[in-house]
Amino acid sequence: MRNSKKQKAWGALAAALLLTLCGCGKDAGKETAEREGNPQEDFVYVPEYLSLNQYCENIGTVILGENEEVFFTGLKDEKNVLYSLKIGEDTVKEFPLETENGIYISSVGKDAEGNLLFGLTGYEGDPEAGGTISQVIIKKVSPDGKELETIDTGNAFTKKDAFSFYIAGLLQGQDGNYYICSGEDIYVLREDGSLYCEIPVGQYISNMFALRDGRVAVVYRGNVGYSLEEVDFSQKGTKPLNTSIVFDYGTYQGGKDTDLLYTQNSVLYACNLSDEKPTSLLNWMDSDINSNYLRDFEILQDGRIVAVTVDYSSGGETELSVLTKKSRSEVPEKEILVYSSWYVPYYVEKDIVAFNKRSSKYRIEVREYGDESTEIEEKITMMNTDLTGEQPPDIIDLTYCPLSLEQLIAAGVVEDIMPYLEADDTIRKEDYVENALRAYERDGKLYAIMPCYGIEAIIGRVSDVGNGKTWTLDEMMALADSKGADTEVLQYMTKSSMLHMMCAANQGLFVDAENGTCDFSGEEFGKILEFAGRFPADAEYDPNAPSQIEKLRNGKLLLLMETVTAVSQYQMFEYEFGEPVNIIGYPTFGGSGLMLVPNSTTVAMHASSENKEGVWEFIRFNLTEERQEKLGTANGGFPILKSALDKMLEKETEDEYYVDADGNKQITSKSVWSTDDFTVEVYAATQEQVDRVREMIDTAQPDIGIDQQLFAIINEEAQAYFDGQKTVEDVASLVQNRVQTYLNETK
């Protein structure tokens, strides 16, 4: 969904930043960007890592227990085993867990005394193909492996759909009741296992845990941000906790010395609910820990911090990290590379952590501009000061940068990395997807390489858009004209957002940036204005309107605008439309309407960096075969390395299997696509679908982005046509004059 008001504001701010970038020297401004989450710069938490996979190939749930122990489940000789490991030691203890055939360990939790709770689930029929729950048992086990109690929940969960019901969280409160979290529901059970009540939260619950005082809390995404609420079983509901702190997506648990410990944006916080703001304890990235993989953590009595991480993109690699606070003077020094970022998505955190672990010479530290409470204008000032100051960053994140590459080039803050690529002994240009490699090339210079990418496109049903590989604006207009007035062409599309989309997809037709000329006099620009004028000025979200899938199925919505990051999306789109689809791209006046967009860590080298070799090491790190064969899975997108892409596409056509309770081999889904409105299980793709995606990758054009100040001129003049005050010809003439003047001034 595109929001025209947000686009206009963002474009104006970016234009303002461009002016200050170009107009300021080294001493511009005194404000510096501060890094979040490291309140004690003289100290650092130094990690020691231990892989738990060496003890068990099929690790299930991992949980930190009392007395500095970690517990994890796995299979040994086809039997369930509970493993315990004393932190600081490397020898595990094994405790066989007796379970009947067809009974599986679904979740592990703790009671108020530190005993372990195992949620065991039995199935009737095939759980992958419409089976139901036959039995749910809670087994209580002491930390030394002694089975203390078995609680049968009776018929509390029987006959529930095996695919949709699962035990995501399990604990026993100080009140003696058992709490089971399943997706969007909380079940409260009495001590004898009988169901006291079911509490439908209505949103996906990301965490369920006990606060320091014993109250059970849940975290879920609400209408505005994330909500932290107390489970009130007496009222059979939840109620907000009394706190002024604003929470977001993260990992939450009750503290021992404070009410709450939680991680947000890679920072570990502690707080009491009565506090005005939380206290930041550390930034996990400073200890080379990816907070997105964090499953459990504990602060020990001696101040060490223990963390358990699971990397599902690497086959479920499970790691135990013990962090010890040390003076920076005790830690071997590395050359620091400063990574400048407007926002740090999960894949950037993953790549930085992996690089820091691997490199013996360099270490990347992230510099963000403010936090969630910082106003955009203030962030822009901080970024401007940083990029043009005396200590600029070494690395500039491009994925979320408010400036276009052209603006950064004009400001002289980005370095040509083509010489580094051509001089590299192992990274060869011919091994990479050509048009993806060209995405950040300007005038023979290369400023960035996106390791992983998606394809922006328009998707429609074959019966509407045909089987062609491209289409024109005339064809799109004819399709819209053939439908009723109450039919949406694209959901939430406005006059300005359609104008932006069409100008961005066809900007090479109107602007010759290399020669500094433009031509808006042809009929093509007039057609874009005419079509954009058909859309509403504003598009407000209506919570009571039919869902997207409903509108697609009943023909009230014609097209989707999506970023394709996997072959399996073909099946998702066909499910949404209810019939075969064509991923056709944006309408153009010649050439492909498919756009390559970055979907991974995409960075530029700062022209004033004193560690340019180190920056190149980070860029090339994500282009290596080892990283490329993991990037697509981890980030959702297509790798730029041809050999890695070949392997990914070949795997898409292969069926996947599991062995059922009777030992029979059954086909299983390869993945699941899910939204608020539907869930689709995806199976092996057809060769035709794979071939079409490969063709899309080969023909897509790089999305170079449109100069926001240039578009602001077009959009401003277009309003007179949209309001019926001027003709298409009048607007085109004004746009021609103003854009040419702008190009002359910025050439």
WOCOR-V578648 format. One record per pair of residues at least 24 apart in sequence whose C-alpha atoms are under 8 Angstrom apart, sorted by the first residue. I is the first residue (numbers start at 1). J is the second residue. Records with the same first field share a line. If there is no record, write none. Layout:
I->J  J
//
This chain:
1->491  492  493
2->492  493  497
3->492  493  494  497  539
4->494  496  497  538
8->712
10->402
11->708  709  712
12->708  709  712
13->377  380
14->402  403  708
15->708  709
17->380  381  384  403
18->403  407  408  411
20->384
21->384  387  388  411
22->410  411
24->388
25->388  389
26->388  389  390
27->388  389  390
28->385  388  389
29->385  389
30->385
31->382  385
32->382  385  386
33->367  368  369  370  382  383  385  386
34->367  368  369  370
35->366  367  368  369  370
36->267  283  367  368  370  371
37->267  268  280  281  282  283
38->280  281  282  283
39->280  281  282
42->327  328
43->325  326  327  328
44->286  287  325  326  327  328
45->282  286  287  323  324  325  326
46->287  323  324  325  326  331
47->287  288  321  322  323  324
48->321  322  323
49->319  320  321  322
50->319  320  321
51->317  318  319  320
52->317  318  319  320
53->317  318  319
55->92
59->316  318
61->107  108
62->108  295  296  308
63->108  109  295  296  308
64->296  297  298
65->110  114  116  143
66->114  143
68->300
82->145
95->145
101->661
102->661
106->166  167  168
107->167  168  169  170
108->169  170
109->169  170  171
110->170  171  172
111->171  172  173  174
112->172  173  174
114->142  143
115->140  141  142  143
116->140  141  142  143
117->141  170  171
119->167  170
123->162
126->660
127->162  163
128->162  163  668
130->161  162  163
131->161  162  163
132->158  159  160  161  162  163
133->157  158  159  160  161  162
134->158  159
151->191  192  193
152->192  193
153->189  192  193  194  195
154->193  194
156->194  195
169->207  208
171->209
173->210  214  215  216
174->214  215
181->205  208
188->233
197->233  236
198->236
199->233  236  237  238
200->237
201->237  238
206->249
207->251  252
208->252  253
209->252  253  254
210->253  254
211->253  254  255  259  260
212->254  255  256  257  258  259  260
213->259
219->252
221->249
241->273
242->273  274
243->273  274  275  276
244->273  274  275  276  277
245->273  275  276  277  278
251->294  295
263->291
265->291  344
266->290  291  292
285->349  352  353
286->365
287->323
288->353  354  356  357
289->353
290->349  350  353
292->346
313->630  633  634
314->630
334->360  361  362  363
335->361  362  363
336->362  363  364  365
337->362  363  364  365  393  394  395  611  614  615
338->364  365  366  367  393  394  395
339->364  365  366  367  393  394  395  396  397
340->366  367  368  393  394  395  396  397
341->366  367  368  369  396  397  400  401
342->368  369  397  400  401
343->368  400
347->600  601  634  635
348->600  601
351->601  622
355->618  621
362->614
367->393
387->413
388->413
392->606  608  609
393->606  609
394->605  606  608  609  610  611  612  615
395->603  604  605  606  615
396->603  604  605  606
397->601  602  603  604
398->602  603  604
399->598  599  600  601  602  603
404->705  706  707  708
405->440  704
406->707
407->707
412->607
413->606  607  608
414->447  604  605  606  607
415->447  604  605  606  607
416->445  446  447  605
417->445  446  447  448  605  616
418->445  446  447
420->616
427->620  623  624
431->641  642  643
432->640  641  642
433->640  641  642  698
435->698  699  700  701  702
436->596  640  702
437->640
438->702
439->596  701  702  703  704
440->704
443->514
447->604  605
448->602  603  604  605
449->602  603  619
450->598  599  600  601  602  603  640
451->598  600  601  602  622  623  628  631  639  640  641
452->598  599  600  601  631  632  635  637  638  639  640
453->565  596  597  598  599  600  637  638  639  640
454->563  564  565  596  597  598  599  637  638
455->563  564  565  594  595  596  597  696  697  700
456->561  562  563  564  585  594  595  596  597
457->561  562  563  564  583  584  585  586  593  594  595
458->559  560  561  562  583  584  585  586
459->559  560  561  562  573  581  582  583  584  585
460->558  559  560  581  582  583  584
461->558  559  577  579  580  581  582
462->580  581  582
465->582
466->582
467->582
468->584
469->584  585  592
470->584  585  586  587  588  591  592  593
471->584  585  586  587  588  593
472->587  588  589  590
473->527  528  587  588  589
476->587
477->531
486->556
487->555  556  557  558
488->556  557  558
489->557  558  559
490->557  558  559  560  561
491->557  559  560
492->539  540  541
493->535  536  539
494->532  535  536  537  538  539
495->532  533  534  535  536  537  538  722
496->532  537  715
498->532  535
499->528  529  532  715
500->711  715
502->528  586  587  588
503->528  706
504->705  706
505->586  588  593  595  703
506->588  589
507->706
513->743
516->740  743  744  747
517->740  743
518->736  739  740
519->736
520->732  733  735  736
521->729  732  733  736
524->589
525->732
526->728  729  732
529->718  721  728
530->728
533->721  722
547->677
549->576  577  677
552->576  577
553->577  578
564->637
565->636  637  638
566->636  637  638
567->649  652  685  689  690  693
568->652  682  683  684  685
569->673
570->689
571->682
572->673  680  682
575->680
592->699  700  701
593->700  701
594->696  699  700  701
595->700  701  702  703
596->697  700  701  702  703
597->702  703
599->635  636  637
600->631  635
649->690
652->684  685  690
653->684  685  686  687  690
654->684  685
655->683  684
656->683  684
710->739  742
713->738  739
714->739
//
